């Protein structure tokens, strides 16, 4: 597992997002980082009726190296 994957999974745990490694794709090329997450949570609307709610999220960002002071 890469450092970025570990960071994303730690944040997911902190915010109670029910994902693990198989729900996550991290692509890092140079300064570009892209993260895709997809998972399903069964939500109960009425007694005896559950709906499999799918959550898909993507983010793309660039990192900057800041000089240390």
Secondary structure, DSSP 8 states (H G I E B T S, - for coil): --HHHHHHHHHHHHTT----GGGEEEEEETTEEEEEEEEEEEEEEETTEEEEEEEEEEEEEE-------
